[in-house]
Amino acid sequence: MLRPREAVRLLKKYRPPMEGRAGKLRLDFNENTVGCAPEVARALRRALVPEALARYPEYEEGRGALARYFNVAPGEMLLTNGTDDAIKLITDTFVDPGDVLVVPAPTFPVFQFFHSAAGGRTVQVRFDEDFRLPLDRLLQAINQSRPAGRWVALANPNNPTGTMLPKKDLAAVLEAAPRTLVLVDEAYFDFSGETVLPWIRKYPNLAVSRTFSKAFGLAALRMGCLFASEGLADDLRRAQNPFAVNALALAAALEAIRHHSAVRRYARDVRANLEVFSKWLESREIPYVPSRANFVLTRVGECAPEIARRLREEGILVRDWSYDPHLRGYLRFTIGTREQTRRLIEELARMEHRMDTHAGSHVWRNFVSYSPTGWFA
């Protein structure tokens, strides 16, 4: 009987989105809740030509256009099959069995997934009780991991907390570990507006990832970019599949950047609705983590799985983080349009009247007197 490598055998299964999400209000995986710009869909229809589909993709012209959009040189950018592919490329290029990855906890689980598949070991640095990442503990973990510490992964904003690591802390990490690769994943940059992308010319150990899966609304096509100094990018390119990105994904990305105003409008609306939802949580005394992304992490207590289940029955999907022992009782809500946010608030309010109050759960007690009227006046 064939047996996989020991590192693969020991992997914990990644939890992808549940099936049957079509037709529901998708507030569970931080996707764009309205879809890509209409011009992008039209460009895809034009690209569905039999002759074009029979050819292997060509990248040079598209890479140049994307490089101009991101204000980098073509040699400083790699096209990737989403951010997941960028993370796997890093592990394929740099990680030997036993090498150490340092990550915050909680964070995007795919960092550890691919690192573990390569036979690496992960050191986690937990956020404090206010969901701040202690810089001293992060630097200590990096220093203690030497010489096996190969890379550090920092999502900024972080998923699932929505928090930002200050730029001065990022600079401290890069300067403290010049021989350690530092990946800054900026999947939610379009919502936060903060980036360290220009730093790739200052720090040769820095890589920055971006994705078209979130604000651009192209999650189904799996399109991303990985940026680094030309030297680091050359090393990464050696290990990369030469046809990592399909032609339709590239065509959609090129059309999307031509209509970036649609992304800016969507991100602006999301930020406004995030503020509305956050103020509503405050009015109910429901603890939450202030977010710079398109989602908010809330603590609702022991009834979290039941809330998620009942919302799903009403056609609203949210992310229950109770499978993480450090986040039991937490739900993450993706923020979408004004109407979608209104529907979420109204359904949470109505749910209280259909659900027995859990002993000691102030969340449901506070829902009793809530009226949704006025929040969207």
C-alpha angles and dihedrals in degrees: 000000000000115000126198123233113287091247090056093045090056096048118121110230115257114238108231123187114294117256122251096050097134114112094018130105099261107213095143109080105035095249126154101273097208103040136241125315112288090240090063092056090049091050090053091052090052090050093055093093117139094229092049092048090054093061128082111247121268116215112180099088094040093047089053093052093048092046090055091049092052092039095238134117116263089243090058094059137069124193111228138187091251126306091294089065091049090054092048090048090057092052092045090052103041115013123097123179109285096023116136130239118195116207138161117251123258100030143126103318095212091077091065094036096064093036091054091046087058090054096257130142123234128218114198126206110201124221114243123250090277092051093251117140109233107229093203092056091045093052091044091054091050093048094046091050093062134149090017095044104111104167148358123216119205121175108205109218088028123230123252097011100049089218128139128227105223116249092241089058092048089051090050091054093048093048095044094054109034092160094050121084112236117201116198108194109206098182090140098041093120089064099040098040091210123116142166093197094119088057092075087087092052100043117044090192094059126102123179125198129202131181139204090208099088123038093010092056098228102119093130092060097051102223125163144145133225118203129197142139112294092255094052092041090054091054091049092047091058090066097040127109103249091226100039096141124052121230095246092054091050092047091051092049092050091051091045094057089050087060099039090140087077090057092048091051093048093048091048091052092047092052090051093049091046088058091050093049092045092052090049090052089050091051089055093044089239110155115237140164113249104243137210093188135067095276141054130217114219135184111225099159133228093341093066096107091046092050091050092048094049093046088053089053087056091050098260119120120204132169118255110203095186091113086074106078090216093052102045108147094026127122125188117212121198111219118226136158128341092259093046091050090049090052092050093051093046092049092050089051094048092046092067091065092053097046132069113245111254113230110262094006104132089180094074093038089057092049090064097079097035121119116185092212112112102027093094099031 
